[in-house]
Each structure stands twice: as structure tokens, then as C-alpha cells.
């Protein structure tokens, strides 16, 4: 502990001492009826007290330094995916993590994790993960232990991943030595497998569509690969391929016909050969949604803007929709009655006048305002949002997601991405959403979160409308591609918006629909329901029940939750298979029923690769200064970590500064000095 003056000059210390001496001299100078020794003692006590009090007024700082030792962290992450169990010739003994912890002793702090798609605490030997994302596990470890003394990372895996980016890139962000434990077998064994099947998830009734199959064969030269494709159990294609090498790969394009409407299941399989390693990777099921026809969307505008191209591309990324763009001046050549939705992009007052027939129809409308829109006409045409703008100025508005929005569901990833995209350009002014509107995004201006709506939805007597109060969607598309290498968030937002607006185009009074027709194994099942009264107003007063029935006859019953003016259900995860559902409700004496089907497809990603990728693990270890070990060498790991001079206890110096007046012992000292002086004066009869 030491005294530091900060911004105050150190010359105040002798000044305080001089002040204390002067005060004591005036108080105890001659004549005083005290013996000399007592007078000098009292003089000294008074001088110290006054000097300390003066020093407290100057307010210097007291610096205290403490030292905090931090043991090196050893992080253990073990792959818990199915590929370890299916093809894991080299395996780790159960309890190896605890054994390593014992060998390292108390000089290290050891934390254990297992991972597949996500990182989880503790080790696991179940090996039941359906997907593997090594880079995500590394990223979560790095974030969880940021600014900690990470001495070593022990990564036990076969090097196979089917989600995320190349783990080598994420490993560079972890500033520590990585010791990889190489599981699995790198020796190719006799095996046929379907390593990938590429296909469009939608097709149109009566049309042909192409499926691209990547088939592989190892140690099977001279054999024939027999490919079979069946539709709902009926064989629709067969093909023989000669295997010409020990490591054989072939892309096989196959044309199939969409001859039935609905979700069609196609099973692609390779007939097994003798002594094959695994037949689980010989079969892959795909699901094609066969549509009767696309829904048509018309996009009307006055002037060219890059947003128009973005809207068209994003909406058509959903194969259910086809977009036609047209100037309002050419609208006479467009048969508007054929369209399920009209998008009105930054129209002038004159253009709204030309579209009175459309505005008075029941076709859902999406209004988009911006710097070129006539705001008075925009306000008069729709009831979702009102904009009060007196000047021809603009403001930048970031998208701020509203957590209570429930009309439809966006993924957490999409919400997060859009909140980080550049701002849209909106007219400068104040904004107000109507009481019946549902706001998906509010405006965030600079760092200020406002209640101004950016994207809002409304239901006007059974006709759905939306209002977007900014332009610049092209900025979103460019920024997302630059940051993430795709347009998934923008496409999902615009596609979901259009899907919601057109959902009741057929005027059904009661409608139940799933977030999508085909779900992956382990994915939560979301369903939505809408109920309209006689005036085609959206209501959610009655209960809505639903029963899902699997092909095996098992039933799952649920009750929908009310959200906003409609209903939503999170049915959680269900077993793999095909399900039909029947939903029921009643409004007064009227009973309503809605039917549909969903499919939960198995994830067979883990059995597509049987040969471990130890080269990846060797590179990750080498670039970090660590080492790759086989499970048989695990006993060497503790010794390698102990011998590594980079892995050591770090001592952190912690300096703290406090005002002298806050130091308790100073108060105690002053109290003792004054009490001693008072006692001596009292004893000598001076008080």
C-alpha cells in the first residue's frame, strides 16, 4: 500500500506538516503549566492530528496492489455424434477425462464438454448426435472462456463434420495449444454409400424434375452398383453402374416425374454388396412438395429501384410464388384478378388513383413507402401505419425486432442478422401504428430505440395488408452476403411476409398450416391457425384443438396457444415419420375442421462418411503448437501438457485506488491520537 498524489502536487505534504507544527506551537507555546516532557508529547500529538486533517482535505489517493494467481485451464471437448459409434475403430476408454484430471492434479483447472450440433457440459458416451459442428463447439468454448488463462484444449473427434465452417479457421481464434485425439479409422473399407442427394424441394404437377445423386464405393472394384429409386414404395427408376476403382465416385443425374399432388416421398438406395462395412449409408429418403400451380404476385412501381429486383429474387426463392413486375402506367395490360398479392412500391398519388379497382378488391396488399412515395396517399390507402412528415428529409432506421410479434415465425438467426444489417432510408417524421396492427420491426434511429413501426401488418375485414416504411432492401442483401456469404435472412423475411399475406387468399374461414411441410429429425414442430367470423374478421376466442396421427396409428393431441389475433402451437419434437393432422374449433353453433399433413425426415448425415479425417486434426494441432495423439497414446497427454512451457499459472496484478478519507485505519488513528491527547490534558488538569 502506498500514497499517490494523482493530479495534486506532492508539495502539499510538507505544507500539511508545517501547518500541523504551527497549530501545535500556537497551542502549546509558553507559558503553559506543564512539565516539558508532557508538553512536547501533547505538541507532537496535536501536530500529527492537524497534519492528518489537512492531508485529508488535500485528498491524495491510496494505492493498494494485490496479486491473483490463475491456474491454466485445460478444456476437454469430445465428439458425441453417431459417426463415432458407427465407424469408430479407435475409441477412448470410459472415464478417460477423469483420469486425465487426476494425472494433472491441482495445478490445472479442467473443464469437460461434449458436442454434436451444440456444445454441452460434461463428457458423454452415448454417441447419438445427428449432426456435427466442430467449428461451433470451438467458437462457444472461445466465447465462454474469453480473457481466461486457457492452457490447452483437448479435442477428441474423428474430424468429420456436416455443419458449420472449416474448424481450422475457428481454431486460429483460440490462442492456445490444441491437442487432438484422433478417433475413427482412416483406412477405407469395403463400403457403398450415398454421400449426397441434390434436389429441389418443390416441383409442379405433371412436370419432370431432376435429382442429382453422388454415389461412392470403396474397396469394391469390379462390382456393380445397383441404384433403385422408389416413390412411396413403388419403384420408379433402376440403374446399374460399374465400379472401376478402389475409391470410386460418380454423380448420377436422374429425371423423375411429379405425377401426384402433395408431399411425395422418394427413397434412393444402393443394393448392398458382400462384406460391406455398413448398409445404413446405402439409403436416403427425400421429400418433394408437388404443387398444382404457383401463386402469382404482382409488384407495381412508378420508377426503377434496386429494391424491386431484391423483392422479386427473394420472393421467388420460395418456389410457391411467381412475381411479375410492372410500371403502374402499364397496369392496363395486367389482369390483376389473377394475382394473390399486389406489392405497391413507392407510388405517387396519381398511381393510387389509377389503382382504385385494386384498392377496393379483396386482394392482399403490401405497401412500401420511401423517399419517393406520396405519404398522404400512402396514409389514405392503408390503415396499418400513419406517417406524419412535414419536411422533405430522411432518416436512417435500423430494424429492431419486436419479441411479441406472433403472426408468423422467423428463426432467431434471421431476427439477429436483420437487426445488425444497415439501416433503411425512411421519411423524416413521426410514425404511428394502428391499434389493430401487429408490428414485426420497429425503427432504431442511431442508438435510440423508438416505437415507430418499420414493418407492420393489419387485417382489414378479412383482407391482410402490410406496410414497410423504408427503402434500401438492396443494402440488406449486399451486407448479408458480404458478412455471411448468403441471402438467407432477407429471403426468409420477404418470403414469410408474402406467405403470410397470401395465406387466406382462398377465403377459408378456418385454416391450419405448418411452418413448413417437411421438418428435420429433432426440429421443433410449429403450426399456425387462423379463424375468421362472418364478417371475415380475425378472431381467437374459441379453443383450437389438433390431433396428429402417425402412420403407425399413434396419436398426439395438443391445444393451440392464442397469440395476437390468431393461434400458434409449438408441438416440440416428434419421432421420424409421416403425420396427418385434424384441427377442430367452433364459433357459436358453427363447427370448423382443417386437415393437413407434415413429414419428419430422418437425418442421415452422420453415416455418409465412414473414413475419419485425421489430416484435419493433425493440421489443427500443428498450427496451434499442440500435437495429435491416437487413443492408444492418451497416457502421454498429461506429460505433454506438464512439459509445455507455454502452459503455466498466470499471476494478475490488481491495482486499486481509494481516497485517503475512505481508509478506515486513518479514522482510527485520528481517534487514538485525539483520545490520548485528551487523556493527558485531563490528567494534568488542563481540562
ZAFI-767733 format. One record per residue (C-alpha): x, y, z; residue number from 1. Coordinates in steps of 0.2 Angstrom, whole numbers, plus 5000, padded with zeros to 4 digits. Layout:
DORO  east  north    up    i
DORO     X      Y     Z  NUM
...
% end
This chain:
DORO  east  north    up    i
DORO  5000   5000  5000    1
DORO  5007   5017  4995    2
DORO  5001   5035  4994    3
DORO  4999   5043  4977    4
DORO  4995   5061  4973    5
DORO  4986   5059  4957    6
DORO  4983   5077  4950    7
DORO  4988   5085  4966    8
DORO  5006   5091  4969    9
DORO  5017   5081  4981   10
DORO  5022   5098  4989   11
DORO  5006   5098  4999   12
DORO  5013   5085  5011   13
DORO  5027   5097  5019   14
DORO  5014   5111  5019   15
DORO  5002   5100  5029   16
DORO  5016   5096  5041   17
DORO  5021   5114  5043   18
DORO  5003   5118  5046   19
DORO  5002   5105  5060   20
DORO  5018   5111  5068   21
DORO  5012   5129  5068   22
DORO  4995   5125  5075   23
DORO  5003   5114  5089   24
DORO  5016   5128  5093   25
DORO  5002   5141  5095   26
DORO  4993   5130  5106   27
DORO  5007   5123  5117   28
DORO  5020   5138  5117   29
DORO  5025   5146  5134   30
DORO  5018   5150  5147   31
DORO  5009   5133  5149   32
DORO  5009   5125  5167   33
DORO  5015   5108  5161   34
DORO  5031   5099  5163   35
DORO  5042   5099  5147   36
DORO  5040   5080  5143   37
DORO  5021   5081  5144   38
DORO  5021   5097  5134   39
DORO  5032   5090  5120   40
DORO  5021   5074  5119   41
DORO  5005   5085  5118   42
DORO  5013   5096  5105   43
DORO  5018   5080  5094   44
DORO  5000   5073  5096   45
DORO  4992   5089  5091   46
DORO  5004   5092  5076   47
DORO  5000   5074  5069   48
DORO  4981   5077  5071   49
DORO  4981   5093  5062   50
DORO  4994   5087  5048   51
DORO  4982   5072  5045   52
DORO  4967   5083  5044   53
DORO  4975   5095  5032   54
DORO  4981   5080  5022   55
DORO  4963   5073  5021   56
DORO  4957   5090  5014   57
DORO  4971   5089  5000   58
DORO  4963   5071  4997   59
DORO  4978   5061  4990   60
DORO  4974   5043  4984   61
DORO  4980   5027  4992   62
DORO  4986   5014  4980   63
DORO  4984   4995  4985   64
DORO  4991   4981  4975   65
DORO  4986   4963  4976   66
DORO  4991   4948  4966   67
DORO  4979   4935  4959   68
DORO  4986   4918  4953   69
DORO  4976   4909  4940   70
DORO  4979   4891  4936   71
DORO  4980   4886  4917   72
DORO  4963   4879  4911   73
DORO  4963   4863  4902   74
DORO  4947   4861  4891   75
DORO  4941   4844  4885   76
DORO  4929   4843  4871   77
DORO  4923   4826  4865   78
DORO  4913   4822  4849   79
DORO  4896   4814  4853   80
DORO  4890   4811  4835   81
DORO  4884   4795  4828   82
DORO  4899   4793  4816   83
DORO  4910   4789  4831   84
DORO  4899   4774  4836   85
DORO  4896   4768  4818   86
DORO  4914   4769  4811   87
DORO  4924   4771  4827   88
DORO  4938   4758  4827   89
DORO  4949   4768  4838   90
DORO  4939   4773  4854   91
DORO  4943   4781  4871   92
DORO  4941   4771  4887   93
DORO  4926   4777  4898   94
DORO  4932   4789  4911   95
DORO  4947   4795  4902   96
DORO  4943   4813  4906   97
DORO  4943   4810  4925   98
DORO  4959   4800  4923   99
DORO  4967   4815  4914  100
DORO  4961   4827  4928  101
DORO  4969   4816  4941  102
DORO  4985   4815  4932  103
DORO  4986   4834  4930  104
DORO  4982   4836  4949  105
DORO  4978   4853  4957  106
DORO  4990   4863  4947  107
DORO  4977   4864  4932  108
DORO  4958   4868  4931  109
DORO  4950   4855  4920  110
DORO  4933   4858  4912  111
DORO  4924   4844  4902  112
DORO  4912   4846  4887  113
DORO  4904   4835  4873  114
DORO  4897   4841  4857  115
DORO  4887   4837  4841  116
DORO  4877   4851  4834  117
DORO  4879   4861  4850  118
DORO  4891   4861  4864  119
DORO  4886   4854  4881  120
DORO  4893   4852  4898  121
DORO  4902   4835  4904  122
DORO  4908   4820  4894  123
DORO  4895   4808  4886  124
DORO  4897   4791  4878  125
DORO  4880   4790  4870  126
DORO  4886   4795  4853  127
DORO  4869   4799  4847  128
DORO  4871   4816  4839  129
DORO  4863   4818  4822  130
DORO  4874   4832  4816  131
DORO  4892   4838  4820  132
DORO  4898   4856  4820  133
DORO  4916   4856  4826  134
DORO  4918   4875  4822  135
DORO  4903   4880  4833  136
DORO  4910   4870  4848  137
DORO  4927   4879  4846  138
DORO  4918   4896  4845  139
DORO  4907   4893  4860  140
DORO  4922   4887  4870  141
DORO  4932   4903  4865  142
DORO  4917   4914  4870  143
DORO  4914   4905  4886  144
DORO  4932   4907  4892  145
DORO  4937   4923  4885  146
DORO  4950   4933  4895  147
DORO  4954   4917  4905  148
DORO  4971   4908  4906  149
DORO  4967   4894  4893  150
DORO  4982   4882  4894  151
DORO  4977   4868  4882  152
DORO  4962   4862  4873  153
DORO  4960   4843  4871  154
DORO  4948   4839  4856  155
DORO  4943   4821  4854  156
DORO  4934   4818  4837  157
DORO  4936   4809  4820  158
DORO  4937   4825  4811  159
DORO  4921   4823  4801  160
DORO  4908   4837  4802  161
DORO  4892   4841  4792  162
DORO  4888   4858  4799  163
DORO  4897   4875  4800  164
DORO  4913   4880  4793  165
DORO  4930   4873  4792  166
DORO  4936   4870  4810  167
DORO  4954   4875  4806  168
DORO  4948   4894  4804  169
DORO  4939   4894  4820  170
DORO  4954   4885  4829  171
DORO  4965   4900  4824  172
DORO  4954   4911  4836  173
DORO  4958   4901  4851  174
DORO  4975   4907  4857  175
DORO  4981   4891  4865  176
DORO  4989   4874  4861  177
DORO  4976   4861  4854  178
DORO  4979   4843  4857  179
DORO  4968   4832  4846  180
DORO  4963   4814  4850  181
DORO  4961   4806  4833  182
DORO  4946   4794  4834  183
DORO  4939   4783  4820  184
DORO  4948   4774  4806  185
DORO  4957   4782  4791  186
DORO  4959   4765  4782  187
DORO  4945   4764  4768  188
DORO  4935   4748  4770  189
DORO  4923   4739  4758  190
DORO  4908   4751  4758  191
DORO  4895   4758  4746  192
DORO  4887   4775  4751  193
DORO  4876   4789  4746  194
DORO  4886   4804  4751  195
DORO  4874   4817  4744  196
DORO  4857   4820  4735  197
DORO  4854   4837  4727  198
DORO  4836   4841  4723  199
DORO  4823   4855  4723  200
DORO  4811   4853  4737  201
DORO  4796   4858  4726  202
DORO  4790   4853  4709  203
DORO  4774   4856  4699  204
DORO  4761   4843  4695  205
DORO  4764   4834  4678  206
DORO  4782   4841  4676  207
DORO  4799   4832  4676  208
DORO  4812   4836  4689  209
DORO  4830   4831  4691  210
DORO  4838   4823  4706  211
DORO  4857   4823  4707  212
DORO  4865   4808  4717  213
DORO  4883   4807  4722  214
DORO  4887   4789  4725  215
DORO  4903   4782  4732  216
DORO  4911   4765  4733  217
DORO  4927   4759  4742  218
DORO  4937   4743  4740  219
DORO  4923   4737  4728  220
DORO  4932   4737  4711  221
DORO  4924   4725  4698  222
DORO  4907   4725  4707  223
DORO  4891   4733  4700  224
DORO  4882   4747  4710  225
DORO  4863   4744  4708  226
DORO  4853   4760  4711  227
DORO  4835   4760  4715  228
DORO  4823   4774  4717  229
DORO  4805   4771  4724  230
DORO  4791   4783  4726  231
DORO  4780   4779  4741  232
DORO  4786   4761  4739  233
DORO  4783   4760  4720  234
DORO  4799   4758  4710  235
DORO  4801   4772  4698  236
DORO  4819   4770  4692  237
DORO  4833   4757  4692  238
DORO  4851   4759  4686  239
DORO  4867   4749  4686  240
DORO  4884   4757  4687  241
DORO  4901   4748  4686  242
DORO  4913   4751  4700  243
DORO  4930   4754  4691  244
DORO  4942   4759  4705  245
DORO  4945   4756  4724  246
DORO  4940   4774  4728  247
DORO  4925   4776  4716  248
DORO  4914   4792  4715  249
DORO  4900   4796  4702  250
DORO  4887   4809  4700  251
DORO  4871   4801  4694  252
DORO  4858   4813  4687  253
DORO  4840   4805  4687  254
DORO  4824   4813  4680  255
DORO  4808   4809  4689  256
DORO  4790   4814  4686  257
DORO  4779   4824  4698  258
DORO  4763   4814  4694  259
DORO  4754   4816  4711  260
DORO  4750   4832  4721  261
DORO  4756   4834  4739  262
DORO  4772   4829  4748  263
DORO  4779   4814  4739  264
DORO  4792   4803  4747  265
DORO  4806   4796  4736  266
DORO  4818   4783  4743  267
DORO  4835   4782  4735  268
DORO  4845   4766  4739  269
DORO  4860   4756  4733  270
DORO  4859   4737  4734  271
DORO  4872   4731  4747  272
DORO  4887   4721  4742  273
DORO  4895   4706  4751  274
DORO  4905   4710  4767  275
DORO  4900   4728  4766  276
DORO  4906   4739  4781  277
DORO  4889   4747  4784  278
DORO  4872   4747  4774  279
DORO  4865   4761  4784  280
DORO  4873   4774  4772  281
DORO  4865   4765  4757  282
DORO  4848   4773  4758  283
DORO  4842   4791  4758  284
DORO  4824   4797  4758  285
DORO  4820   4814  4750  286
DORO  4803   4823  4751  287
DORO  4796   4833  4736  288
DORO  4782   4845  4738  289
DORO  4772   4844  4722  290
DORO  4761   4859  4719  291
DORO  4747   4861  4707  292
DORO  4752   4879  4702  293
DORO  4762   4894  4708  294
DORO  4754   4908  4717  295
DORO  4756   4924  4707  296
DORO  4762   4941  4715  297
DORO  4762   4957  4705  298
DORO  4774   4971  4710  299
DORO  4769   4988  4704  300
DORO  4780   5004  4704  301
DORO  4782   5021  4697  302
DORO  4801   5022  4695  303
DORO  4816   5009  4694  304
DORO  4824   5005  4710  305
DORO  4836   4991  4715  306
DORO  4824   4986  4729  307
DORO  4812   4979  4715  308
DORO  4825   4966  4710  309
DORO  4828   4961  4728  310
DORO  4810   4959  4731  311
DORO  4807   4948  4715  312
DORO  4823   4937  4719  313
DORO  4819   4934  4737  314
DORO  4800   4930  4735  315
DORO  4804   4918  4720  316
DORO  4817   4909  4731  317
DORO  4801   4901  4738  318
DORO  4795   4890  4723  319
DORO  4777   4893  4728  320
DORO  4777   4911  4721  321
DORO  4780   4919  4704  322
DORO  4782   4938  4703  323
DORO  4778   4949  4689  324
DORO  4784   4967  4690  325
DORO  4776   4981  4681  326
DORO  4775   5000  4680  327
DORO  4759   5007  4685  328
DORO  4757   5016  4668  329
DORO  4757   4999  4660  330
DORO  4744   4991  4673  331
DORO  4731   4990  4659  332
DORO  4740   4975  4652  333
DORO  4740   4966  4668  334
DORO  4725   4956  4673  335
DORO  4725   4960  4692  336
DORO  4712   4947  4697  337
DORO  4724   4933  4693  338
DORO  4736   4938  4707  339
DORO  4736   4933  4725  340
DORO  4745   4948  4731  341
DORO  4750   4965  4725  342
DORO  4765   4975  4731  343
DORO  4764   4994  4729  344
DORO  4781   5001  4729  345
DORO  4783   5020  4732  346
DORO  4768   5025  4722  347
DORO  4763   5043  4719  348
DORO  4746   5050  4722  349
DORO  4741   5048  4704  350
DORO  4746   5030  4703  351
DORO  4735   5026  4718  352
DORO  4721   5035  4708  353
DORO  4724   5023  4694  354
DORO  4723   5008  4705  355
DORO  4706   5011  4713  356
DORO  4699   4995  4707  357
DORO  4713   4985  4715  358
DORO  4712   4995  4731  359
DORO  4693   4991  4733  360
DORO  4696   4972  4729  361
DORO  4699   4959  4742  362
DORO  4717   4955  4735  363
DORO  4730   4957  4750  364
DORO  4741   4972  4748  365
DORO  4759   4976  4753  366
DORO  4763   4995  4754  367
DORO  4781   5001  4754  368
DORO  4785   5019  4757  369
DORO  4801   5028  4755  370
DORO  4809   5044  4749  371
DORO  4799   5044  4733  372
DORO  4782   5039  4740  373
DORO  4767   5051  4741  374
DORO  4765   5050  4760  375
DORO  4747   5057  4760  376
DORO  4741   5045  4748  377
DORO  4750   5031  4757  378
DORO  4741   5036  4773  379
DORO  4724   5036  4765  380
DORO  4726   5019  4756  381
DORO  4730   5009  4771  382
DORO  4726   5008  4790  383
DORO  4742   4999  4797  384
DORO  4754   5014  4799  385
DORO  4752   5033  4798  386
DORO  4767   5044  4794  387
DORO  4767   5062  4799  388
DORO  4781   5071  4789  389
DORO  4782   5089  4786  390
DORO  4799   5091  4778  391
DORO  4807   5083  4763  392
DORO  4820   5075  4774  393
DORO  4825   5057  4778  394
DORO  4831   5047  4792  395
DORO  4841   5031  4794  396
DORO  4831   5017  4803  397
DORO  4839   5001  4809  398
DORO  4827   4986  4811  399
DORO  4823   4982  4829  400
DORO  4814   4965  4831  401
DORO  4798   4965  4842  402
DORO  4798   4950  4853  403
DORO  4779   4949  4855  404
DORO  4775   4948  4836  405
DORO  4766   4932  4833  406
DORO  4758   4932  4816  407
DORO  4771   4921  4809  408
DORO  4788   4914  4815  409
DORO  4806   4920  4809  410
DORO  4821   4910  4815  411
DORO  4831   4918  4829  412
DORO  4846   4918  4817  413
DORO  4836   4929  4804  414
DORO  4830   4941  4818  415
DORO  4848   4943  4824  416
DORO  4855   4945  4807  417
DORO  4842   4958  4801  418
DORO  4845   4968  4817  419
DORO  4863   4970  4813  420
DORO  4860   4975  4794  421
DORO  4862   4993  4788  422
DORO  4848   5005  4790  423
DORO  4834   5008  4778  424
DORO  4830   5026  4772  425
DORO  4813   5032  4779  426
DORO  4805   5049  4778  427
DORO  4809   5060  4792  428
DORO  4794   5062  4804  429
DORO  4784   5053  4817  430
DORO  4776   5036  4814  431
DORO  4761   5028  4822  432
DORO  4754   5010  4821  433
DORO  4735   5007  4822  434
DORO  4728   4998  4837  435
DORO  4724   4983  4826  436
DORO  4742   4982  4818  437
DORO  4755   4969  4823  438
DORO  4772   4976  4822  439
DORO  4787   4965  4817  440
DORO  4801   4978  4817  441
DORO  4802   4995  4825  442
DORO  4814   5008  4820  443
DORO  4830   5011  4829  444
DORO  4837   5028  4824  445
DORO  4855   5029  4829  446
DORO  4856   5021  4846  447
DORO  4839   5026  4851  448
DORO  4825   5013  4851  449
DORO  4809   5020  4846  450
DORO  4791   5014  4844  451
DORO  4790   5019  4826  452
DORO  4784   5005  4815  453
DORO  4796   4999  4801  454
DORO  4786   4984  4796  455
DORO  4768   4981  4802  456
DORO  4754   4970  4797  457
DORO  4735   4973  4798  458
DORO  4719   4964  4794  459
DORO  4705   4975  4787  460
DORO  4689   4965  4786  461
DORO  4697   4949  4781  462
DORO  4710   4957  4769  463
DORO  4728   4956  4775  464
DORO  4739   4971  4772  465
DORO  4757   4976  4776  466
DORO  4766   4992  4777  467
DORO  4785   4994  4776  468
DORO  4791   5012  4780  469
DORO  4808   5012  4772  470
DORO  4818   5009  4756  471
DORO  4835   5001  4754  472
DORO  4832   4982  4754  473
DORO  4847   4981  4742  474
DORO  4858   4987  4756  475
DORO  4852   4972  4767  476
DORO  4855   4960  4753  477
DORO  4873   4966  4749  478
DORO  4878   4967  4768  479
DORO  4871   4950  4772  480
DORO  4881   4942  4758  481
DORO  4897   4951  4762  482
DORO  4895   4946  4781  483
DORO  4888   4928  4779  484
DORO  4890   4923  4761  485
DORO  4872   4921  4758  486
DORO  4855   4930  4757  487
DORO  4845   4918  4769  488
DORO  4839   4931  4781  489
DORO  4832   4943  4768  490
DORO  4825   4929  4758  491
DORO  4816   4921  4774  492
DORO  4809   4938  4779  493
DORO  4802   4943  4762  494
DORO  4796   4925  4758  495
DORO  4787   4923  4775  496
DORO  4779   4940  4773  497
DORO  4772   4936  4756  498
DORO  4767   4918  4763  499
DORO  4758   4926  4777  500
DORO  4749   4939  4767  501
DORO  4743   4926  4754  502
DORO  4738   4913  4767  503
DORO  4720   4917  4767  504
DORO  4718   4921  4748  505
DORO  4706   4907  4746  506
DORO  4694   4914  4760  507
DORO  4694   4899  4771  508
DORO  4686   4903  4787  509
DORO  4697   4891  4797  510
DORO  4714   4887  4792  511
DORO  4728   4877  4800  512
DORO  4746   4877  4792  513
DORO  4763   4871  4797  514
DORO  4778   4882  4796  515
DORO  4784   4870  4783  516
DORO  4779   4854  4776  517
DORO  4795   4844  4780  518
DORO  4804   4845  4796  519
DORO  4821   4838  4801  520
DORO  4823   4825  4814  521
DORO  4825   4834  4831  522
DORO  4817   4850  4825  523
DORO  4803   4858  4834  524
DORO  4786   4857  4825  525
DORO  4777   4874  4823  526
DORO  4759   4876  4817  527
DORO  4748   4891  4815  528
DORO  4729   4893  4815  529
DORO  4718   4907  4809  530
DORO  4699   4908  4812  531
DORO  4688   4921  4804  532
DORO  4670   4927  4809  533
DORO  4655   4930  4797  534
DORO  4662   4947  4794  535
DORO  4679   4940  4789  536
DORO  4687   4947  4805  537
DORO  4701   4938  4813  538
DORO  4696   4931  4830  539
DORO  4704   4919  4843  540
DORO  4691   4917  4856  541
DORO  4687   4899  4854  542
DORO  4699   4885  4858  543
DORO  4708   4876  4844  544
DORO  4712   4858  4846  545
DORO  4723   4847  4835  546
DORO  4727   4829  4834  547
DORO  4742   4822  4824  548
DORO  4742   4804  4819  549
DORO  4757   4794  4813  550
DORO  4756   4781  4800  551
DORO  4758   4768  4814  552
DORO  4742   4774  4822  553
DORO  4750   4784  4837  554
DORO  4740   4800  4841  555
DORO  4747   4816  4848  556
DORO  4734   4829  4854  557
DORO  4738   4847  4858  558
DORO  4729   4864  4862  559
DORO  4734   4879  4852  560
DORO  4740   4895  4861  561
DORO  4732   4912  4857  562
DORO  4745   4924  4850  563
DORO  4739   4941  4844  564
DORO  4723   4938  4835  565
DORO  4727   4921  4829  566
DORO  4734   4904  4836  567
DORO  4751   4896  4837  568
DORO  4757   4879  4843  569
DORO  4775   4873  4846  570
DORO  4772   4854  4847  571
DORO  4790   4851  4851  572
DORO  4800   4836  4843  573
DORO  4791   4821  4837  574
DORO  4798   4804  4830  575
DORO  4803   4802  4812  576
DORO  4788   4798  4801  577
DORO  4773   4805  4791  578
DORO  4759   4813  4801  579
DORO  4741   4818  4796  580
DORO  4733   4831  4807  581
DORO  4715   4836  4810  582
DORO  4711   4853  4819  583
DORO  4694   4857  4826  584
DORO  4686   4873  4833  585
DORO  4668   4880  4834  586
DORO  4662   4898  4833  587
DORO  4645   4899  4841  588
DORO  4635   4884  4833  589
DORO  4647   4883  4818  590
DORO  4660   4869  4819  591
DORO  4676   4870  4808  592
DORO  4688   4857  4804  593
DORO  4705   4858  4795  594
DORO  4716   4844  4789  595
DORO  4734   4843  4783  596
DORO  4750   4833  4783  597
DORO  4768   4835  4789  598
DORO  4783   4824  4787  599
DORO  4798   4822  4799  600
DORO  4813   4816  4789  601
DORO  4827   4807  4797  602
DORO  4845   4815  4797  603
DORO  4857   4803  4790  604
DORO  4871   4815  4789  605
DORO  4882   4805  4801  606
DORO  4883   4789  4791  607
DORO  4888   4797  4774  608
DORO  4906   4797  4778  609
DORO  4915   4781  4785  610
DORO  4933   4787  4784  611
DORO  4940   4798  4798  612
DORO  4948   4814  4793  613
DORO  4964   4814  4803  614
DORO  4973   4826  4792  615
DORO  4962   4840  4798  616
DORO  4966   4835  4816  617
DORO  4984   4835  4813  618
DORO  4984   4852  4804  619
DORO  4974   4860  4819  620
DORO  4986   4853  4832  621
DORO  5001   4858  4822  622
DORO  4995   4876  4818  623
DORO  4992   4879  4837  624
DORO  5008   4871  4843  625
DORO  5000   4856  4850  626
DORO  5000   4838  4845  627
DORO  4989   4824  4838  628
DORO  4988   4808  4848  629
DORO  4979   4792  4845  630
DORO  4968   4784  4859  631
DORO  4982   4772  4862  632
DORO  4993   4786  4866  633
DORO  4981   4795  4878  634
DORO  4993   4791  4893  635
DORO  5006   4803  4886  636
DORO  4994   4818  4886  637
DORO  4996   4824  4904  638
DORO  5015   4823  4902  639
DORO  5014   4833  4886  640
DORO  5004   4847  4895  641
DORO  5015   4847  4910  642
DORO  5031   4849  4899  643
DORO  5024   4863  4889  644
DORO  5032   4879  4895  645
DORO  5018   4889  4887  646
DORO  5005   4881  4899  647
DORO  5008   4889  4916  648
DORO  5000   4898  4930  649
DORO  4997   4917  4927  650
DORO  4998   4930  4941  651
DORO  4987   4945  4938  652
DORO  4992   4961  4947  653
DORO  4977   4971  4953  654
DORO  4979   4989  4957  655
DORO  4966   4999  4967  656
DORO  4965   5017  4971  657
DORO  4954   5024  4985  658
DORO  4953   5041  4993  659
DORO  4963   5043  5009  660
DORO  4947   5049  5018  661
DORO  4939   5031  5014  662
DORO  4953   5022  5023  663
DORO  4946   5016  5040  664
DORO  4963   5015  5049  665
DORO  4966   5034  5046  666
DORO  4950   5037  5056  667
DORO  4955   5025  5070  668
DORO  4972   5033  5071  669
DORO  4965   5051  5072  670
DORO  4953   5045  5086  671
DORO  4968   5037  5095  672
DORO  4978   5052  5094  673
DORO  4964   5064  5100  674
DORO  4959   5052  5114  675
DORO  4977   5051  5120  676
DORO  4979   5070  5120  677
DORO  4963   5072  5129  678
DORO  4968   5060  5142  679
DORO  4985   5068  5145  680
DORO  4977   5085  5147  681
DORO  4964   5079  5158  682
DORO  4977   5070  5170  683
DORO  4987   5086  5170  684
DORO  4972   5097  5175  685
DORO  4972   5107  5158  686
DORO  4953   5102  5155  687
% end
